[in-house]
Amino acid sequence: MFLQGAAAAMLGGLAVQSGCSRRSGDFAASKVEQLTSGPQHHWFGYYDKLQFDPTNRFLLGMAVDFADHHPTPDDAIGVGMVDRAEGNRWIPLATSRAWSWQQGCMLQWIPGARDEIIFNDRERDSFVARILNVRTRAVRTLPKPVYALSPDGATAVTTDFARIGMIRYGYGYPVRGGDKEKPVFAGPADTGIWRMSLVSGQGGLILPLVKIMGWPGDRVLSPDAVHWINHLLYSPDGSRLAFLHRWRESNRTRTRLLTCDPDGGNLFQINPGGTLSHFIWRDPTHLLAWASVPGRRGAGFFLFNDRSREAIPVGAGVMRENGHCTCLAGGRWILNDTYASARNRVQELYLYDTTTNEKHALGRFPMPASFEGGRRCDLHPRVSSDGRLVAFDSAHRGDRRQMYLIDVTEIVTSNRG
């Protein structure tokens, strides 16, 4: 059974509180610093990638001239970085033709490497990864694209970006016209999750999709449904890998969160509820996720214990909406956002204090109506390694998506609670 309520008042130092929400005032507008500007659009993409270099001087980003359509195989974006020490100067580094609006080209710093970044690209009709030294501009090419990197920077895992692109706009990569005729129903044996060495490029398929579909014999996983894998993420110590298994049947999409060892072994289903969205590792054994849990009404944020059935509600009555969550080091603070509201298209950015049950609003940012569907501009907040800087994407100042920065030192170093 899932661990709920007062009996689970604390797990691993994370206080569980419900009841009345307490909320601080919004940060002053002067706290929000614009990092990039037009005429191009600039953004970074997903919230679980390393955007800041180890010194916090450089922030990675992407640039493109349009925002009115989904990318084609021939649409290229610029890869670059902002230099905070030189007035937020934009430094072009490379280009990529393997990207999506929501997750870009999987651009990120390689953990433990001061000068090396990695991003996905296209060679003819195949997807690859490029490792680029931002100082020497030396480039190495790996035979497969990457999705997530191990914390030691030695290994990558990936999945089928072409398959995702045929199923869900905004997250996968476009393929040539002929490939669009390939069937995406059921689960072919030659797709799933791959592992690859960042040194040698060697690796292989560690979890076929057909195996995931049939595990652990769940009767709802119909072979006639459309199945795919998305959102892969290593645990902070690299001992486990989490990912979403999604399938669409009768116009309904269901999701479950699974974990496994780095070699694909010891599969475990975190939540059988059928509804699960954004998640993040809090520590090597716990994941925070927006989910529905059997026995509880509606969805909310829960702290799940890997390889157990423990599920503790987090931020009940305060973090009421799905968002792109990040647990800051130490576990006290959660960085989060909301989707654009249906009423006024405003997105909220905030920090949640687990010790006081208080939401610290960082800002409210309206999204123009032209940014919709898979082309929307979510905030996708990212935090620096020291937990003091928050970067995010937004189009609130007009018709361009740009990158912004907030210094949250004043909040995260407070002694309240």
C-alpha positions, 0 to 999 in steps of 0.5 A: 500500500501507499504510505499516506497522511499523518503517518508519513509526516516526514521522509528523509527530512522533507516535511509534509504539511497541508492546510492553509497556504502561506505565500510571500510577495512577488519579487520586484521586477528589477530582480528579473534580468533579461539574458537575451534579446531579439531579433532571434528567439533564444531559449534553453528547453527542459528543466532537468539539464545543466544550463549553467557552467561550473562557474555560473558565468556561461549559460547555454542556449539556442537561437532561431529566426521563427516560431510559427511552425514545427521544425522540419528536417532542414530547419537549423538552430544556433547553439551558443552561450551567454557570457554574464561577465561581458554584459550577457554577450551571446557567443555562437558555437554551432548549429543543429538540425535535430531539435524540438520546441520543448526540449531543444537539441538536448543541449547541456554541459557534460558533468565534470567537464569545465569546457565541454558541452553536448547536443544532438544533430543530424547527419543525412537521415540519422541523428547523432550527438556532438561533443564540443569544447567551447574554448578550442571549438574541437568537435567529436561526433557520437553515433547516437543522439543523447537524452540524459547523461550520467552524473559522472559524465561518462555515459548517456542514455537515449531513446527513439526521437523519430518515434516520439516525433511521429507521435507527439509534436514538440518533443521528438525530431522530424523525419523525412517524408518516407519515414513517416509511413513507418507504422508506430503502432505496437512496439517494434523490437528494435527500439527502446532505451539505449546506453552509449559511452561518451568516450568510445561511442559504443553501447547498445539497446538495454531495454527494448520497448516490447519488454517494457510493454509486457512488464510486469504483465499489466493487462491494460498494456494493449499491443494495439496501443501506441507506445513510446518512451520519454523523459529519461533521467539518472539518479544523482548518484547514477545508480538508477535510471528513471523514465516514462512509459506512455501509451495511447489507446482510444484517444486516451494517453496513460503514463507510468514512471519506471526505474531500472539499473543503469544496465536496464535490470531490476525494473520497478514501477513507481506508480501504477495510477496511470496518471503521471507527468513531470518528475525529478530525483530529490536524492538517490532513492526518492523522486518528486512527481506530479501524479495520481495515487490509488486511494486519493482523489485527484492529482498532486505532487508526491514524493515516491520512494524508489523500489517501494510503495511509499508515496507522500503528498508534498505541498498539499494545498499550496503546489496545486498545479502541475509544473516542471519541478526541481529539488534544490540541494539539501531538500528544503527548496523546490523550484517550480512553475505552472502552465499558462492558465486558461483564463489569462495565459499567465505562468507562475514561477516560484520556490516552495519551502518544504519546512514552512509550507510557504510559496515564494512567488518569483514572478508571473509571466503571460504567454502570448496566444501565438505560442500554443500547443507543441510550440508553446513557451513553458518557463522550464526553470533551471537552477545553478549548481549552488542553488542561487540562480534561476534561469527560465524561458519566457515570451512575456515581453512580446513576440519573441521567446528569450532567456531570463535570470533571477538571483534567489540568494535572498530567499534560499539563504534565509533562516526562516523555519 
